Amino acid sequence: MVQKYNKITFTLREGEEFIPLIALLKATGVVESGSEAQEVVIAGMVRRNGEVELRKRAKITAGEVIVFQNFEIEVEENV
């Protein structure tokens, strides 16, 4: 069975090259708080470009895809 994701596009702010992973999870509303974001990352529930990401402050850049539960977050540059 193929997993169906709710797709979210997140645009980096002008002049920013990255967003920390926990900030991205909170900014997109897939978690309710920063502490919840930290917990799900530490628990290995977040994938970055298909691989489990355990670093809470990993620098997520344009072109990367983050998957958490049934959400797929695509990060794009502000053009």
N, C-alpha and C positions, 0 to 999 in steps of 0.2 A: 504494500500500500504506500502511495506517495504522500509525503507530508505536505499539507497546504499551509502556507505561511501568510500572515497579515504583513504586507510589505509597507515599510516606512522609509521615506527618503529624508535624510538629515543633511542640511546644508551647513557647512562650516561658516563661521562668521568671516566677514571680509578681513583679510590680513592674517587669519589664523591658519596654521598648517596642520593642526591636529586638535583632537579633543581627548581627554583622558577617558578610558573605558567606563568607569563608574559614573562620570558626568554625562556621558552619552546615554547610558541606560536611564538615568533620571530625567534628562532633558527630553527624551522621546516618550516618557510616560509609561515605559514597560515595567518599571518598579516605582514604588511610592516614595522611597527615601534613599538617601545616600548610604545609610547603614544596610538597607535591604540589597542595594546594588553590590556592596562589598561582600555580603553573605553569599549571594548567588555566584559571584565570580570565584570566591574561595572554594565553594562547593563544586566547582567544575561544571557549572550549568550553562556557561556561555562559550560559544564557538566564534572564533575569528578566522575568517577565510577557510572554514572547514576544520580548523584545529581548535582543541580546547585551549582557552586563554585563562591563565590563573593569576595574571598580574593586574591588580586593581587599577593601577595608573598607566596601563599600556597606552601608548600614543596611537590613537586611531586616526588614520589619514584618509584623504579622498580616494575613492576606488575600493575601499575595504568593505566587507560585508560581515555584519555581526548577527548571530542567530541566538535567540534566547526564547525558550518555550516555543510558542507558535508565532513569534515575531521575527522578521528578517529586516534588519536595518541596513540600508545602503547609504554610505557616506559620500557626499559629493562636494566639490569645490564651489565656492561662491564666485560666479563669473559675472 
